[in-house]
Amino acid sequence: MRITFITPPYSISERYHTKAKINKGYLPPLGLASIATVLKEAGHQVSILDLQIYDYTLEQIKEHVKRLSPELIAISAITPTIDKAYLLAKELKQVLNIPIVFGGLHPTMYPEKTLEECSSVDIVVIGEAEYTFRDLAKALENKKPLKNIKGICYKDKKGKIIRTARRPLIMNLDELPIPSREFFEMEKYVPLPNQYKVLPVTNMMVGRGCPYGQCTFCFEAGDFKPLYRRVTVKRAIEEIKMLVNTYGIKEISFWDDVFMIGTNWTTDFFEALKKENINIKWSCYGYFNYLNKDMLMKAKEAGCWNIFFGIEAGNQMLLDTIKKGFTLDKAREVIKWTKEAGIETRGSFILGLPNETPALAKETIDFAIELDVDYAQFTLNTPFPSTEMWKTGKEYGTINTNFAEYSVHNPVFLPHGYKSKEELQDMQKLAYRKFYFRPRYILKKITSIRSMTDIQKYAAGLKFLAGMS
């Protein structure tokens, strides 16, 4: 069976490009790669059209899919892209009258609603999809009934919506094949400036779920909170070797919600990298309560150059409200250890949190400056469906439930402490100006320049900041 997976973009280009324009700042969608690999091993012909990187018009998208001539189309969507996913389903259904399947976070949260809102969608896959898609493809190919396939929601011949039994989580992740990157044009994937040390770089995941899993704004702590699991160290090393030997990868960005945890797995992984003489750079996400100074030193020796911390706020009351589980002093301590280990630090901060006022937002900005992380991002708070914040948000402010309006710089949640969304947007601009235009910060970056690549990275960064001012 010929199957095409599509990742919809945040926006669809209105300008026709004779030569496809490539959007930078993305890495391959590993979830789709994992599903596609399982399907290929089951004998299907699989292709992936990642519209995050291809700046296509709607007509170009339809032309491309028609050339692929699929017998089944699968579209993966998150809340900010659900309206584009619906549009693609409608347009592609008219061009190719074949089954269209939806999967991803948003359809998983709203399977029945997805089928009701878009008549072009025939089936929704709920949750982890490798084995569900394998069973679904087999059933469709052999024209078998769908009622016995676990983990789906579909319309029967009479239009009635049927939801099947829940599919159990895959507990042994090693039983899944290594996600093949053959479905992607790997050279097209280049992260944003300052998010990598050397090229070529790609992403990788060694676990599913979050070992902490309590943050009120996170899907990993919501109604669909998955049990935390990870592959064995042996399997992780096997995948790294494949990436190095097949694609010449020199750096890996680990996309796990929390990569370094104080367990034997972490120390065994560091030792395995040395034993196998794997000389790569890597970065990851970290959680303050799971790190200690010794672990950070060992991580540096094993090739870690950067850790991304979800700091979120510079006021303890705000942190406690969103259940981050650490103190400001703990953040100070771990950032200090990380710098002493010679590892760069990145910090994520959220503006517009429940209970926040402009005065408290300025405390967050000041805390980012105090920590002096190497790079900081200031995002606007977005309560997503199924999260605790989505359910309790009305106690603290107003939520815009029109998913089509979800975007990076458009507030969908306005705390009671703000007069208008413009005031919150201005706070985000202030955060970027105060953090990045400090003379001390600018001098530090200038003195760290070692190559033309560094200059190009900083130039691209300045372009972004100019757009935020």
N, C-alpha and C positions, 0 to 999 in steps of 0.2 A: 504493500500500500504506500502511495506517495503522500507524505505528510509535510506541511509547511507550518512552522511556528513563526509568529510575528510578535515583536515587542513594539507596542505603539509609542510614538513620541509625545512629548508634552505639547507640541504644536506642529502643525503640518504646514510646510512651506507653500507660499502662494506663487512663488517664482519658479519657473521651469528652468532647470539647469541642464545644458547639453552634456556636461560632465558632472557626475554626482559630487555634490559638496559634502565634505566629511566634517561632522561635528566632533570636536575634541572634548576630553574630559570624561570619557566613558571607558569601562573595561567590560569584557564579555559577560553576558548574563549566564552565570554558571548553573542556575536552576534549570534553564532550558537545555543547556549542554548535557546535563545529567540525564534528563528525560530523553533527549534525542539519542544519546548513546545507548540507553536501554532499548529503545525502539529499533535502532539499527541492528543491535545484536539479535533482536527478535525477527529480523529479516525485512524490515521496512526501509523505504527510501525517504530520508529525512533532510529537510533544509530549514535554515533559520534566517529570517529577514529581520535584522535588528535595526529598527527605524530610529533608535536613539542616535545612531551615528550617521545615517544617510538622510540628508536634507532633501527629501523627495516631495513633490507635489502629490496630490491625491491621484492624478492620472498616471504619474510615474509609478506609484505604488501598485495600481491595478495592472499596469503593463508588465511590471516585474513579476507579480504573482501569476499572471496568465502564462508567462513563459515557463514558470516552474511546473505548471499543469498539475496541481495537487488534487488528491481525492478527498483530503480532509485538511481543514484550516484550523489551527489552534492559536488563540490570541491570549497573551498573558498581560494582565492589567493590574495596576495599583490605583488607589483612589484618585490621585491627580491626573491620571491618564484615562480614566474610565470613559469619559465622553468621546475621546478620540478612538478608543477601542470600539465603542458602539457605532461610530461613524464608519470605521473600517469594515466592521461586520456587515453593515447595511449595504455599503458600496460593493464589497466583494461578493455578497450573496447574489447581487444582481448580475455580476459578471460570470460567476461560477456557482451554479446552483448545487452546492455540495454542503455536507455537514460542517457547521462551525462550532468549535468548542472554546469555551472561556476557562481560564485558570488564573492563579495568582491571588494576591492578598484580598483585593476587593471582592471578586466573585466568591472567594472562600467565605468571606463574612456575610455576603448577601446572595446566596445561590438562587433562591426563588425570585428575589427582587430583580436580579440580573436577567433572568428569563422573561420576567414580566415587562421590564423596561425596554428590552431590545428583542423584537420578534425574530430577528435574523440569527439569534443565538439558539442553538439546538440543545447543547449539553454544557453543564458546568462541572468541572473537576474540582473537588474540595480537598484542600490540604496537600500533603506530600503526594506527588503525582506520578512518580516513575512507574510503579506497578499498576496504578489506575489507568494510565494511558496505554500501557502494554495490553491490559485486558480489554480496554475500550476499542483499541485499534483492531484487535483480533475479532471482537464481536461484530464490529461494523463491516469488516472485510468478509466475514462469513455469514453476514446478515442474521446474526443471532440476537435474541432479546437482551435488553440492557438491565433488566430488573435485578439480575444477580451480581452485577458489578458493584463492588463496594466503593463508596466515596464519590458518587456522582449525583447530580440533580438534572433531570431532563424532562422534555415534553413528550408524551406519548402521541399516538396517531390522532387522538381526539383533542390534543392540545392541553391535556391535563398534566400538571407539574407533579413529578414523582421524585422523591428524595430517597436514595437507597441507604443501606446500613453504612455506618462509619468505618473507614478503613483504618486498621491499626497502624501506628507509627513504625517505621523501619528502625528496629533497635540496633541491629548490627550493620553499621554503615559500610563496613569493609566488604559486604556482600554485593554492594553496588559497583559497577565498573567505574574506572577513573573517567571523569567527564572529558570527552574528546573535544579538542579545540579545532578539529577539522571543519566544523560548520561555520567558522568565522574567518574573515580576512584579518588575521592577527595584527598585521602591520598598520591597520586602520585605527587600532585602539591605543590612544596616547592619553595618559592622565593630564589633569590640569597642571600648570606650572607649580613647582615646589611640592608636588605630591609624589615625586619619584627622584631617585638619585642617579640611576643609570638606565639606559634603554638597551634592549627591549625589556619591558616590564609587563607582567600580567598579574592576575588575581588568583586566589585559591582559598578554599575553605576546608577546614579539618573537622568542623563540628556543626551541629544544628541546635537551635535553641540558645538560651542565655543562662549561664549558671547562676546569675543573680535574679533576673526576671521579676523585678518589682516596680520599676519606674512607671509612673501613671500614664506617661505619654507614649509608651512603647507597645507595639503589637505583640512582642515577645512576652509581655506580662499581662495581656488581655485575655479575652474569652478563649482564644485559640492558643494559649501559651503551650508550646511544645516541651516535652521532656528534653533535658539537655543530654546530648550524645556526641561523641567524637570518634573519629577513626583511630586506628592504632598508629603508633609512631612508624612502624614498618610501612604501613600503607601511605602515610604522609610523605615519607622519604621516597617511596616508589613514584609518587606523582611528581615530586620536585625533579627527580631524575628525568622523567619523561619530558617535562617542560624544558629543562636545560638541554637535553640531547636532541629533541625533536625541533624545538623552536629557538634554540640559542638564548633562552631567557637568562637574564643577568640579575633580575630583581623580582621579588614576589611581594604583593600586597595581600596580607591575610585579611579576609573580610569577615571573619568570625566576630560576633558581637563582643566577646571577650576572649582574647587569644591566650594570654599568659595567666595561668592559674597556679597557685602554690601546690602542685601535685607532682607525682613522679613523672607524669607524662611530659611536662615541660622540661624538666632536667634531662630526661631520656632523649627528648627531641634535640636539645642543644648538643648533647654528646654524640648523637647519631650524625648530625651535620658534620661534626669534626671527624668522626671515624670514617665516614664515606668521602671525606675530602671535598665536600660540596661548598664551593666558595661563591656565595650569592649574598646580595644585600636583601634585606626584607624589612617591612614595616607591619604594624598591627594596631589593633584597638586594645586599650587597657582600662581596667577598673581599679581605682585606688586601693580598695581594701584587700585585693588579691596580690599585691606586689610588695616585695621587700628589696632592700638594697643589694643583697647577694644575687637575687634572681636577675635584677637589672644589669649587674656587672657581667653575669654569664650570658645574658641575651646579647649584649654588645659584642662580646667575644665571638658569639655565634653568627654575627652579621646584622643584627638589628640596628637600624640607623634612625628610626622614627617611631614614636608611639602616639596614637591619637586618643585623647582622653575626653570623655563626655563629662565636662565639668558643669555646664548648664547655668549655674547661678553663682553670684558672689555674696549671697545673703543666706544665712543658715535657715531662716524660716521658709524661704522659697525652696531650698533644697529639701527640707523636711516635708513640705507640701506635696512635692512630686516624688517623694520616697526614694531619693537617690541613695540613702544609706551610708553616707560618709560625711565627715565634718570638713569645714574649711581648713582647719589645721592639718588634717590628713592629706588634703590636696596639696597644701604647701610643702609638706614633708616629702611626698612621693615625687612631685615635680623637681624638688631639690635633688633627690637621689638620682632621678633620671638624667638630669643635667650633669651630675658628678660622674655618671657612668659614660658620658659622652654621647648620649642619645638625644636627638632632637625631639622637641615636644610640640604637639598640636593640641589646641583646645577648642572644644565646641561649647558655645554659649547660646542659650535660648532667651530671647526677649519676648515679653508678653505672656509670662507664666501666670497661673492663678495666684491671686493675692498681690501681684506686682503693681507698683506705681512707678511713675517716671523717676522718682527719687531712688527707689530700690533698683531700678534698671541701671542707674548710674553707679550703684554699688557693684553690680556685676561687671560693668565696664572697667571700673577702678580695680577690681580683683583680677581681671585679665591682664591689666597693665602691671599690677603688683607681681603676679606670677611670671610675667615676661616670657610666656611661651613663645616658641619660634614663629608660630602662625596661629591665628585665631579666626574662627568663623562665628558670625553672629546671625543666627537664623530666627525667623519669626515662629512663634509657637503655633503648631497645627495639631489639634486634637483629632486623631484618626478614629474612625468607627471601630468598635469592639474594645478600645482601650478604656481604662478607668477614667481618664480625663474627659473622654467623649461623654461618658455617663454623668459625670459630676460637674462638667464645665459650666452649666447654667447657674450653678451656685456662685461662680466666681466672675462671670462675664457673659458675653453673647457669642454664640457659635453660628457661623454661616454654614448651613448644611447643603448648600449648592456645590456639589463636587466639581462642577465645571469651572468654578472660580478659584479652585485651589492652585496656588502658584508660589514660587519661592519668595516673592516680595509683596504678595498681597495678603494682608492679615485676614485669617478666617476666624480667629478668636480675639476678642477685645476684652481685656480685663476691666472690671468696674473702675479701676484706678486711672484709666485713660479717658480723655474727652472724645477722641476720635481715632480712626485707624491711621489718619495722616500723622497724628502725634506719635504713634507707635512706629510708623515708617521713618519718621525723622529721627527717632531714637536709634534705629538700626544704622542710619547714615552717620549719626554722631559717633556710634561705637567704632565703626571702621575708621573714621577720621582720627579719633583720639588714640586708637591703638597703633595704627600704621604710620601716622605722620608725626610721631615723636622723634625729635632729633637723635636721641639715643638709639632708637630702633633703626632709623635710616643709616646711621653711622655703622652700626653692627653689621647690617646687610652689605654695605659698600665694602667694608674691610674683609668680608667673607668671600668676595668674588674671586674665583680661581680660573674661570674659563669663559669663553663666549657663550656657552650653554647657560651659565649662571646669569649672564647679562640678559639673554633672551627670556629666561624665566622671570626675572624681576620686571622686565619691560611688559610682559604679559600681565603680571600681577598689578602693575600700575594702571594698565588699561582697565582692568576689572574695578579697581578702586575708584578710578575716575567716573565710572558708571554708577558707583554707589554714592558719590558725593552730591 
